[in-house]
Amino acid sequence: MSEPEWRRAHHANWDKRVPLHAVSTPRYGRMALRAGRGNLGPIVTEILGPLQRLTVLYLQCHFGKDALT
């Protein structure tokens, strides 16, 4: 079964953009995330409140950092 054209286009677009986000920048805090110290931004934290013991589906998590946090 061959991959649909829309999916190939999506993957090509994703592959083109990944290098922009793959570098570790302070803004993304990837090292803290890898060390288990990731956190959501202050606006998100204020809106959502404490999330301990909750299951959350974060639909706009960019490249996955917030979802992993």
C-alpha positions as CSV (number, residue, x, y, z in Angstrom):
1,M,0.0,0.0,0.0
2,S,1.5,3.3,-1.0
3,E,1.5,6.4,1.1
4,P,-1.1,9.0,0.1
5,E,0.3,12.2,-1.4
6,W,-1.0,14.4,1.4
7,R,0.9,12.3,3.9
8,R,4.1,12.5,1.8
9,A,3.7,16.3,1.6
10,H,3.1,16.5,5.4
11,H,6.2,14.4,6.1
12,A,8.3,16.5,3.7
13,N,7.1,19.7,5.4
14,W,7.8,18.3,8.8
15,D,11.3,17.1,7.8
16,K,12.1,20.6,6.5
17,R,11.1,22.3,9.7
18,V,12.5,19.9,12.3
19,P,16.1,21.3,12.2
20,L,14.8,24.7,13.2
21,H,13.5,23.2,16.5
22,A,16.1,20.5,17.0
23,V,18.7,22.8,18.4
24,S,18.6,23.2,22.2
25,T,17.5,26.7,23.0
26,P,16.8,28.2,26.4
27,R,13.3,29.0,25.2
28,Y,12.4,25.4,24.7
29,G,14.1,24.1,27.9
30,R,14.8,20.7,26.3
31,M,17.6,19.8,28.8
32,A,15.2,20.4,31.8
33,L,12.6,18.3,30.1
34,R,15.0,15.5,29.6
35,A,16.0,15.7,33.2
36,G,12.4,15.5,34.3
37,R,12.1,19.1,35.2
38,G,10.0,20.4,32.3
39,N,7.3,23.0,33.0
40,L,4.5,24.6,31.2
41,G,4.6,28.3,30.5
42,P,3.2,30.7,33.1
43,I,0.1,31.6,31.0
44,V,-0.8,27.9,30.6
45,T,-0.1,27.1,34.2
46,E,-2.3,30.0,35.4
47,I,-5.2,29.0,33.1
48,L,-5.1,25.2,33.9
49,G,-4.0,25.3,37.5
50,P,-2.5,22.2,39.2
51,L,-2.5,19.1,37.0
52,Q,-1.2,16.5,39.4
53,R,-3.1,13.2,39.2
54,L,-5.0,14.4,36.1
55,T,-5.0,13.1,32.6
56,V,-4.6,15.9,30.1
57,L,-4.7,16.0,26.3
58,Y,-2.7,19.0,25.2
59,L,-3.7,19.7,21.6
60,Q,-1.4,22.6,20.8
61,C,1.9,21.4,22.1
62,H,4.0,22.4,19.1
63,F,6.7,19.7,18.9
64,G,5.6,17.7,22.0
65,K,7.4,19.5,24.8
66,D,4.2,20.6,26.6
67,A,2.5,17.3,26.1
68,L,5.6,15.5,27.6
69,T,5.7,17.9,30.5
